[in-house]
Amino acid sequence: MTPLLLLLAGCGPQTLPALAPAPADLTVVVADKKVATSQSAQLIVRTWSAPGWSVPQPEPEAEGLTATLMEREGPTVVGQRERWTTTWALTGPDGSYVITLPEVTASGPDDQTRALAPAPVFIDIGVEGPLASGIGEFEAAPPPEGP
């Protein structure tokens, strides 16, 4: 009976503290996953860095598309980190595209480094591609609740 009481006593309402944000991070999103023929898709690249950290601004790569820099904004202080936002216009012929960004290495104090490899994003220009089938909705679905 004693081990059960100890187990129950150790399961109090205490929660773990929130995790601190990463010292350097990079995210990529598209404004619209599907655009009409002859329109440009907007790709938004955001980098965050803690004091003393530096994150290179990568350029998007997509075979068959041309990436044109539209706007670079920053730094904006959010919490304890600086945020840079870069917006690209992607133009090209009709089709479904995979947009990737090269892996970049953020550098910090005391020769610290952090490799940042953003996930690819997908867009359709002037076509009913795979995103029109609803498969893109799985990407935005919330994770299932835990037990």
N, CA, C and O atoms as a DFTB+ gen file, in Angstrom:
588 C
 N C O
     1  1       0.826      -1.185       0.000
     2  2       0.000       0.000       0.000
     3  2       0.874       1.253       0.000
     4  3       0.487       2.253      -0.604
     5  1       2.001       1.237       0.634
     6  2       2.875       2.408       0.704
     7  2       3.359       2.845      -0.681
     8  3       3.354       4.047      -0.949
     9  1       3.783       1.928      -1.593
    10  2       4.228       2.389      -2.913
    11  2       3.127       3.121      -3.674
    12  3       3.414       4.050      -4.428
    13  1       1.880       2.719      -3.487
    14  2       0.774       3.376      -4.173
    15  2       0.601       4.805      -3.672
    16  3       0.354       5.711      -4.468
    17  1       0.726       5.016      -2.371
    18  2       0.600       6.365      -1.812
    19  2       1.721       7.263      -2.301
    20  3       1.489       8.436      -2.594
    21  1       2.920       6.739      -2.393
    22  2       4.042       7.528      -2.894
    23  2       3.822       7.895      -4.359
    24  3       4.126       9.013      -4.775
    25  1       3.308       6.979      -5.119
    26  2       3.042       7.234      -6.529
    27  2       1.991       8.322      -6.679
    28  3       2.156       9.234      -7.489
    29  1       0.923       8.237      -5.913
    30  2      -0.130       9.247      -5.974
    31  2       0.358      10.600      -5.479
    32  3      -0.050      11.627      -6.023
    33  1       1.197      10.634      -4.489
    34  2       1.719      11.890      -3.957
    35  2       2.617      12.580      -4.985
    36  3       2.689      13.808      -5.016
    37  1       3.293      11.810      -5.813
    38  2       4.185      12.371      -6.827
    39  2       3.464      12.853      -8.064
    40  3       4.112      13.393      -8.961
    41  1       2.159      12.688      -8.162
    42  2       1.394      13.078      -9.351
    43  2       0.556      14.305      -9.063
    44  3      -0.622      14.342      -9.419
    45  1       1.130      15.302      -8.431
    46  2       0.393      16.512      -8.079
    47  2       0.096      17.372      -9.294
    48  3       0.432      16.991     -10.416
    49  1      -0.527      18.526      -9.091
    50  2      -0.958      19.398     -10.175
    51  2       0.174      20.235     -10.777
    52  3      -0.089      21.099     -11.613
    53  1       1.394      20.005     -10.383
    54  2       2.499      20.806     -10.906
    55  2       2.696      20.523     -12.391
    56  3       2.577      19.383     -12.839
    57  1       3.000      21.581     -13.148
    58  2       3.286      21.429     -14.572
    59  2       4.708      21.887     -14.851
    60  3       5.300      22.642     -14.080
    61  1       5.229      21.424     -15.943
    62  2       6.572      21.824     -16.334
    63  2       6.548      23.258     -16.858
    64  3       5.545      23.685     -17.429
    65  1       7.631      24.003     -16.674
    66  2       7.674      25.368     -17.209
    67  2       7.700      25.326     -18.739
    68  3       8.111      24.331     -19.336
    69  1       7.262      26.400     -19.353
    70  2       7.263      26.484     -20.812
    71  2       8.694      26.435     -21.329
    72  3       9.613      26.982     -20.720
    73  1       8.857      25.775     -22.451
    74  2      10.183      25.706     -23.057
    75  2      10.564      27.070     -23.616
    76  3       9.714      27.790     -24.140
    77  1      11.816      27.416     -23.509
    78  2      12.306      28.672     -24.082
    79  2      12.368      28.515     -25.601
    80  3      12.647      27.424     -26.099
    81  1      12.111      29.588     -26.335
    82  2      12.195      29.481     -27.791
    83  2      13.631      29.209     -28.223
    84  3      14.584      29.523     -27.511
    85  1      13.758      28.622     -29.397
    86  2      15.086      28.335     -29.936
    87  2      15.846      29.643     -30.152
    88  3      15.228      30.667     -30.441
    89  1      17.176      29.627     -30.018
    90  2      17.935      30.867     -30.205
    91  2      17.901      31.356     -31.655
    92  3      18.110      32.541     -31.914
    93  1      17.640      30.452     -32.597
    94  2      17.541      30.818     -34.008
    95  2      16.535      29.890     -34.662
    96  3      16.526      28.686     -34.404
    97  1      15.684      30.458     -35.514
    98  2      14.658      29.652     -36.159
    99  2      14.303      30.262     -37.508
   100  3      14.589      31.430     -37.772
   101  1      13.669      29.443     -38.363
   102  2      13.294      29.875     -39.709
   103  2      11.995      29.172     -40.089
   104  3      11.875      27.958     -39.927
   105  1      11.013      29.935     -40.599
   106  2       9.761      29.346     -41.066
   107  2       9.459      29.857     -42.467
   108  3       9.879      30.946     -42.857
   109  1       8.716      29.040     -43.215
   110  2       8.333      29.376     -44.580
   111  2       6.847      29.092     -44.732
   112  3       6.378      28.009     -44.381
   113  1       6.102      30.068     -45.260
   114  2       4.680      29.889     -45.542
   115  2       4.361      30.543     -46.874
   116  3       5.077      31.438     -47.322
   117  1       3.278      30.092     -47.508
   118  2       2.794      30.747     -48.720
   119  2       1.491      31.463     -48.375
   120  3       0.691      30.970     -47.580
   121  1       1.286      32.643     -48.990
   122  2       0.076      33.411     -48.720
   123  2      -1.146      32.670     -49.259
   124  3      -2.166      32.590     -48.574
   125  1      -1.059      32.129     -50.471
   126  2      -2.133      31.345     -51.082
   127  2      -1.521      30.106     -51.705
   128  3      -0.559      30.205     -52.467
   129  1      -2.059      28.953     -51.396
   130  2      -1.520      27.703     -51.948
   131  2      -1.937      27.499     -53.398
   132  3      -1.361      26.668     -54.100
   133  1      -2.948      28.261     -53.852
   134  2      -3.393      28.155     -55.239
   135  2      -3.636      29.563     -55.755
   136  3      -4.357      30.340     -55.128
   137  1      -3.036      29.900     -56.904
   138  2      -3.243      31.202     -57.529
   139  2      -3.654      30.990     -58.976
   140  3      -3.389      29.938     -59.559
   141  1      -4.304      31.997     -59.553
   142  2      -4.783      31.914     -60.929
   143  2      -3.630      32.052     -61.913
   144  3      -2.537      32.491     -61.557
   145  1      -3.896      31.670     -63.152
   146  2      -2.919      31.814     -64.227
   147  2      -2.422      33.252     -64.276
   148  3      -3.194      34.194     -64.099
   149  1      -1.148      33.407     -64.514
   150  2      -0.435      34.687     -64.655
   151  2      -0.381      35.511     -63.369
   152  3       0.018      36.675     -63.413
   153  1      -0.767      34.950     -62.236
   154  2      -0.585      35.636     -60.958
   155  2       0.664      35.088     -60.285
   156  3       1.118      33.986     -60.591
   157  1       1.207      35.867     -59.372
   158  2       2.373      35.395     -58.631
   159  2       1.937      34.861     -57.274
   160  3       0.998      35.366     -56.659
   161  1       2.624      33.854     -56.836
   162  2       2.405      33.308     -55.493
   163  2       3.351      34.030     -54.552
   164  3       4.498      34.299     -54.911
   165  1       2.888      34.347     -53.358
   166  2       3.734      35.023     -52.388
   167  2       4.248      34.035     -51.359
   168  3       3.485      33.302     -50.730
   169  1       5.554      34.035     -51.208
   170  2       6.228      33.174     -50.250
   171  2       6.789      34.062     -49.147
   172  3       7.469      35.049     -49.428
   173  1       6.509      33.718     -47.899
   174  2       6.954      34.522     -46.765
   175  2       7.948      33.703     -45.951
   176  3       7.633      32.612     -45.476
   177  1       9.152      34.248     -45.799
   178  2      10.218      33.599     -45.044
   179  2      10.472      34.445     -43.804
   180  3      10.756      35.639     -43.902
   181  1      10.366      33.815     -42.634
   182  2      10.609      34.537     -41.381
   183  2      11.770      33.879     -40.643
   184  3      11.845      32.656     -40.524
   185  1      12.672      34.727     -40.151
   186  2      13.764      34.231     -39.325
   187  2      13.694      34.932     -37.972
   188  3      13.345      36.109     -37.877
   189  1      14.034      34.179     -36.934
   190  2      14.081      34.708     -35.579
   191  2      15.472      34.446     -35.021
   192  3      16.071      33.402     -35.279
   193  1      15.976      35.401     -34.258
   194  2      17.284      35.192     -33.638
   195  2      17.330      35.860     -32.273
   196  3      16.847      36.977     -32.088
   197  1      17.922      35.149     -31.329
   198  2      18.137      35.672     -29.979
   199  2      19.330      36.625     -30.026
   200  3      20.091      36.605     -30.993
   201  1      19.506      37.456     -29.001
   202  2      20.663      38.355     -28.990
   203  2      21.968      37.586     -29.190
   204  3      22.208      36.561     -28.551
   205  1      22.792      38.095     -30.077
   206  2      24.077      37.469     -30.361
   207  2      24.036      36.433     -31.474
   208  3      25.081      35.920     -31.874
   209  1      22.841      36.116     -31.985
   210  2      22.687      35.120     -33.042
   211  2      22.445      35.806     -34.383
   212  3      21.892      36.904     -34.442
   213  1      22.861      35.149     -35.445
   214  2      22.668      35.656     -36.799
   215  2      22.140      34.521     -37.673
   216  3      22.664      33.408     -37.638
   217  1      21.095      34.810     -38.460
   218  2      20.496      33.810     -39.352
   219  2      20.558      34.344     -40.783
   220  3      20.005      35.410     -41.057
   221  1      21.215      33.634     -41.702
   222  2      21.235      34.074     -43.102
   223  2      19.834      34.042     -43.709
   224  3      18.998      33.235     -43.302
   225  1      19.580      34.909     -44.672
   226  2      18.291      34.973     -45.358
   227  2      18.371      34.135     -46.631
   228  3      18.981      34.576     -47.605
   229  1      17.772      32.933     -46.657
   230  2      17.868      32.075     -47.833
   231  2      16.937      32.522     -48.954
   232  3      15.927      33.182     -48.710
   233  1      17.283      32.160     -50.172
   234  2      16.459      32.456     -51.341
   235  2      15.735      31.183     -51.762
   236  3      16.345      30.115     -51.796
   237  1      14.432      31.277     -52.087
   238  2      13.672      30.077     -52.465
   239  2      14.146      29.491     -53.785
   240  3      14.649      30.194     -54.661
   241  1      13.968      28.175     -53.897
   242  2      14.326      27.459     -55.119
   243  2      13.121      26.639     -55.567
   244  3      12.552      25.878     -54.785
   245  1      12.739      26.801     -56.829
   246  2      11.647      26.008     -57.402
   247  2      11.907      25.920     -58.893
   248  3      11.922      26.929     -59.598
   249  1      12.111      24.709     -59.358
   250  2      12.396      24.506     -60.772
   251  2      11.231      25.016     -61.615
   252  3      10.087      24.613     -61.407
   253  1      11.523      25.905     -62.567
   254  2      10.507      26.453     -63.454
   255  2       9.901      27.762     -62.992
   256  3       9.146      28.383     -63.740
   257  1      10.208      28.202     -61.775
   258  2       9.673      29.457     -61.253
   259  2      10.790      30.485     -61.086
   260  3      11.958      30.143     -60.902
   261  1      10.395      31.745     -61.156
   262  2      11.327      32.837     -60.903
   263  2      10.949      33.475     -59.574
   264  3       9.788      33.819     -59.352
   265  1      11.931      33.633     -58.691
   266  2      11.702      34.258     -57.391
   267  2      12.201      35.702     -57.446
   268  3      13.359      35.960     -57.773
   269  1      11.304      36.639     -57.120
   270  2      11.645      38.059     -57.115
   271  2      11.400      38.612     -55.712
   272  3      10.317      38.446     -55.152
   273  1      12.414      39.268     -55.151
   274  2      12.288      39.851     -53.823
   275  2      11.276      40.993     -53.866
   276  3      11.430      41.935     -54.644
   277  1      10.240      40.907     -53.028
   278  2       9.219      41.960     -52.964
   279  2       9.492      42.927     -51.809
   280  3       9.443      44.146     -51.974
   281  1       9.781      42.352     -50.636
   282  2       9.931      43.192     -49.451
   283  2      10.766      42.465     -48.401
   284  3      10.653      41.252     -48.219
   285  1      11.598      43.232     -47.722
   286  2      12.350      42.708     -46.574
   287  2      12.081      43.651     -45.413
   288  3      12.320      44.855     -45.509
   289  1      11.589      43.102     -44.331
   290  2      11.160      43.904     -43.190
   291  2      11.850      43.426     -41.927
   292  3      11.896      42.227     -41.654
   293  1      12.382      44.354     -41.163
   294  2      12.976      43.973     -39.895
   295  2      14.219      44.770     -39.604
   296  3      14.636      45.588     -40.423
   297  1      14.803      44.555     -38.489
   298  2      14.334      43.614     -37.479
   299  2      13.222      44.208     -36.620
   300  3      13.206      45.401     -36.318
   301  1      12.302      43.341     -36.241
   302  2      11.239      43.667     -35.313
   303  2      11.479      42.825     -34.069
   304  3      11.682      41.615     -34.171
   305  1      11.458      43.442     -32.910
   306  2      11.692      42.698     -31.670
   307  2      10.380      42.070     -31.222
   308  3       9.389      42.762     -30.987
   309  1      10.391      40.734     -31.107
   310  2       9.241      39.964     -30.641
   311  2       9.729      39.148     -29.448
   312  3      10.542      38.236     -29.594
   313  1       9.220      39.490     -28.269
   314  2       9.735      38.835     -27.068
   315  2      11.187      39.265     -26.877
   316  3      11.484      40.459     -26.825
   317  1      12.058      38.323     -26.776
   318  2      13.490      38.610     -26.632
   319  2      14.255      38.394     -27.935
   320  3      15.482      38.478     -27.959
   321  1      13.518      38.112     -29.036
   322  2      14.199      37.790     -30.284
   323  2      13.878      38.810     -31.373
   324  3      12.846      39.480     -31.339
   325  1      14.795      38.908     -32.344
   326  2      14.582      39.742     -33.513
   327  2      13.935      38.912     -34.607
   328  3      14.285      37.748     -34.801
   329  1      12.988      39.513     -35.323
   330  2      12.327      38.815     -36.427
   331  2      12.547      39.598     -37.717
   332  3      12.352      40.812     -37.771
   333  1      12.959      38.869     -38.757
   334  2      13.065      39.411     -40.111
   335  2      12.017      38.713     -40.951
   336  3      11.839      37.500     -40.837
   337  1      11.319      39.462     -41.796
   338  2      10.322      38.889     -42.693
   339  2      10.690      39.277     -44.111
   340  3      10.837      40.459     -44.423
   341  1      10.838      38.284     -44.963
   342  2      11.165      38.503     -46.365
   343  2      10.041      37.914     -47.204
   344  3       9.658      36.760     -47.013
   345  1       9.509      38.707     -48.138
   346  2       8.425      38.260     -48.999
   347  2       8.942      38.163     -50.429
   348  3       9.549      39.097     -50.953
   349  1       8.688      37.011     -51.048
   350  2       9.104      36.735     -52.416
   351  2       7.875      36.554     -53.289
   352  3       6.862      36.019     -52.839
   353  1       7.963      37.002     -54.544
   354  2       6.928      36.729     -55.540
   355  2       7.463      35.604     -56.422
   356  3       8.570      35.699     -56.953
   357  1       6.684      34.548     -56.576
   358  2       7.074      33.402     -57.402
   359  2       6.188      33.406     -58.649
   360  3       4.963      33.335     -58.550
   361  1       6.817      33.489     -59.816
   362  2       6.064      33.519     -61.071
   363  2       6.591      32.448     -62.005
   364  3       7.750      32.042     -61.927
   365  1       5.710      32.000     -62.892
   366  2       6.105      30.996     -63.867
   367  2       4.887      30.425     -64.558
   368  3       3.765      30.877     -64.330
   369  1       5.105      29.433     -65.402
   370  2       3.989      28.817     -66.123
   371  2       3.073      28.039     -65.189
   372  3       3.440      27.709     -64.062
   373  1       1.876      27.755     -65.683
   374  2       0.910      26.985     -64.897
   375  2       1.502      25.638     -64.510
   376  3       2.229      25.017     -65.286
   377  1       1.183      25.202     -63.311
   378  2       1.645      23.900     -62.843
   379  2       1.624      23.815     -61.333
   380  3       1.307      24.784     -60.643
   381  1       1.964      22.644     -60.832
   382  2       2.090      22.408     -59.397
   383  2       3.585      22.402     -59.069
   384  3       4.378      21.787     -59.780
   385  1       3.956      23.079     -58.007
   386  2       5.370      23.267     -57.689
   387  2       5.677      22.931     -56.239
   388  3       4.840      23.073     -55.347
   389  1       6.906      22.480     -56.039
   390  2       7.458      22.273     -54.707
   391  2       8.519      23.349     -54.525
   392  3       9.471      23.428     -55.301
   393  1       8.353      24.168     -53.508
   394  2       9.309      25.240     -53.239
   395  2      10.144      24.832     -52.044
   396  3       9.614      24.485     -50.988
   397  1      11.451      24.875     -52.220
   398  2      12.364      24.528     -51.142
   399  2      13.271      25.712     -50.852
   400  3      13.455      26.591     -51.694
   401  1      13.819      25.723     -49.684
   402  2      14.852      26.682     -49.314
   403  2      16.055      25.880     -48.869
   404  3      15.913      24.851     -48.209
   405  1      17.240      26.346     -49.227
   406  2      18.435      25.597     -48.819
   407  2      18.623      25.649     -47.308
   408  3      18.196      26.595     -46.646
   409  1      19.257      24.633     -46.784
   410  2      19.587      24.622     -45.359
   411  2      20.559      25.761     -45.086
   412  3      21.501      25.979     -45.849
   413  1      20.330      26.486     -43.997
   414  2      21.232      27.561     -43.598
   415  2      21.775      27.253     -42.214
   416  3      21.183      26.482     -41.458
   417  1      22.894      27.855     -41.893
   418  2      23.500      27.662     -40.590
   419  2      23.497      28.983     -39.835
   420  3      24.138      29.949     -40.248
   421  1      22.774      29.014     -38.733
   422  2      22.754      30.193     -37.868
   423  2      23.978      30.141     -36.976
   424  3      24.418      29.070     -36.558
   425  1      24.520      31.316     -36.689
   426  2      25.697      31.365     -35.827
   427  2      25.398      32.211     -34.603
   428  3      24.667      33.199     -34.664
   429  1      25.985      31.794     -33.489
   430  2      25.729      32.467     -32.223
   431  2      27.002      32.715     -31.453
   432  3      28.103      32.501     -31.960
   433  1      26.846      33.165     -30.228
   434  2      28.017      33.448     -29.391
   435  2      28.816      32.173     -29.091
   436  3      28.283      31.064     -29.127
   437  1      30.072      32.358     -28.802
   438  2      30.967      31.244     -28.451
   439  2      31.025      30.190     -29.557
   440  3      31.105      28.995     -29.272
   441  1      30.984      30.625     -30.809
   442  2      31.080      29.730     -31.974
   443  2      29.981      28.668     -32.011
   444  3      30.188      27.591     -32.570
   445  1      28.835      28.952     -31.435
   446  2      27.705      28.031     -31.510
   447  2      27.092      28.118     -32.906
   448  3      27.075      29.185     -33.521
   449  1      26.594      26.998     -33.394
   450  2      25.900      26.987     -34.672
   451  2      24.631      26.157     -34.544
   452  3      24.500      25.306     -33.665
   453  1      23.708      26.434     -35.450
   454  2      22.448      25.688     -35.483
   455  2      22.036      25.570     -36.942
   456  3      21.855      26.580     -37.622
   457  1      21.884      24.330     -37.431
   458  2      21.457      24.098     -38.809
   459  2      19.938      24.241     -38.884
   460  3      19.211      23.666     -38.073
   461  1      19.467      25.009     -39.861
   462  2      18.030      25.225     -40.043
   463  2      17.650      24.737     -41.433
   464  3      18.097      25.290     -42.438
   465  1      16.825      23.701     -41.485
   466  2      16.388      23.116     -42.751
   467  2      14.868      23.225     -42.830
   468  3      14.161      22.367     -42.303
   469  1      14.358      24.269     -43.482
   470  2      12.898      24.424     -43.544
   471  2      12.245      23.357     -44.408
   472  3      12.836      22.869     -45.372
   473  1      11.020      23.003     -44.047
   474  2      10.253      22.020     -44.821
   475  2       9.809      22.664     -46.137
   476  3       9.593      23.875     -46.189
   477  1       9.672      21.866     -47.198
   478  2       9.199      22.427     -48.470
   479  2       7.730      22.835     -48.373
   480  3       6.984      22.324     -47.538
   481  1       7.332      23.761     -49.237
   482  2       5.933      24.164     -49.335
   483  2       5.481      23.918     -50.770
   484  3       6.306      23.799     -51.676
   485  1       4.165      23.842     -50.970
   486  2       3.614      23.469     -52.272
   487  2       2.643      24.532     -52.750
   488  3       1.870      25.077     -51.962
   489  1       2.684      24.830     -54.056
   490  2       1.733      25.776     -54.632
   491  2       1.252      25.255     -55.981
   492  3       1.938      24.486     -56.653
   493  1       0.047      25.698     -56.358
   494  2      -0.514      25.434     -57.682
   495  2      -0.713      26.786     -58.352
   496  3      -1.311      27.691     -57.769
   497  1      -0.214      26.923     -59.572
   498  2      -0.427      28.138     -60.351
   499  2      -1.304      27.766     -61.537
   500  3      -0.876      27.033     -62.428
   501  1      -2.531      28.274     -61.546
   502  2      -3.442      28.101     -62.666
   503  2      -3.890      26.696     -62.967
   504  3      -4.397      26.444     -64.061
   505  1      -3.726      25.765     -62.044
   506  2      -4.147      24.378     -62.279
   507  2      -4.876      23.845     -61.050
   508  3      -4.747      24.369     -59.944
   509  1      -5.644      22.788     -61.283
   510  2      -6.260      22.059     -60.183
   511  2      -5.320      20.913     -59.850
   512  3      -5.557      19.771     -60.244
   513  1      -4.272      21.214     -59.139
   514  2      -3.255      20.216     -58.834
   515  2      -3.594      19.421     -57.590
   516  3      -4.745      19.401     -57.156
   517  1      -2.595      18.764     -57.012
   518  2      -2.817      17.924     -55.834
   519  2      -3.423      18.688     -54.663
   520  3      -4.142      18.107     -53.850
   521  1      -3.138      20.000     -54.568
   522  2      -3.683      20.757     -53.444
   523  2      -5.194      20.906     -53.557
   524  3      -5.871      21.012     -52.535
   525  1      -5.741      20.917     -54.769
   526  2      -7.180      21.057     -54.947
   527  2      -7.930      19.815     -54.478
   528  3      -9.124      19.885     -54.190
   529  1      -7.246      18.691     -54.401
   530  2      -7.903      17.449     -54.000
   531  2      -8.170      17.395     -52.501
   532  3      -8.840      16.480     -52.023
   533  1      -7.650      18.367     -51.760
   534  2      -7.856      18.382     -50.317
   535  2      -6.683      17.831     -49.548
   536  3      -6.695      17.860     -48.317
   537  1      -5.672      17.330     -50.224
   538  2      -4.524      16.770     -49.512
   539  2      -3.792      17.857     -48.736
   540  3      -3.179      17.573     -47.707
   541  1      -3.848      19.099     -49.214
   542  2      -3.202      20.191     -48.510
   543  2      -3.835      20.476     -47.162
   544  3      -3.192      21.070     -46.296
   545  1      -5.081      20.066     -46.964
   546  2      -5.744      20.304     -45.692
   547  2      -5.123      19.485     -44.563
   548  3      -5.197      19.878     -43.399
   549  1      -4.515      18.358     -44.900
   550  2      -3.886      17.535     -43.862
   551  2      -2.730      18.273     -43.232
   552  3      -2.436      18.071     -42.054
   553  1      -2.066      19.129     -43.998
   554  2      -0.932      19.855     -43.494
   555  2      -1.344      20.779     -42.339
   556  3      -0.587      20.944     -41.383
   557  1      -2.538      21.381     -42.424
   558  2      -2.975      22.336     -41.425
   559  2      -3.806      21.701     -40.308
   560  3      -4.209      22.403     -39.380
   561  1      -4.069      20.417     -40.371
   562  2      -4.893      19.764     -39.356
   563  2      -4.172      19.747     -38.019
   564  3      -2.970      19.481     -37.981
   565  1      -4.872      20.023     -36.912
   566  2      -4.218      19.988     -35.617
   567  2      -3.858      18.544     -35.238
   568  3      -4.513      17.597     -35.674
   569  1      -2.825      18.393     -34.433
   570  2      -2.456      17.042     -34.003
   571  2      -3.546      16.453     -33.122
   572  3      -4.258      17.191     -32.441
   573  1      -3.684      15.131     -33.127
   574  2      -4.699      14.513     -32.271
   575  2      -4.348      14.708     -30.805
   576  3      -3.178      14.838     -30.445
   577  1      -5.379      14.727     -29.963
   578  2      -5.143      14.884     -28.536
   579  2      -4.504      13.650     -27.962
   580  3      -4.790      12.535     -28.398
   581  1      -3.651      13.835     -26.998
   582  2      -2.969      12.722     -26.361
   583  2      -3.898      11.924     -25.458
   584  3      -5.044      12.317     -25.242
   585  1      -3.421      10.828     -24.939
   586  2      -4.260      10.005     -24.057
   587  2      -4.552      10.711     -22.754
   588  3      -5.245      10.162     -21.897
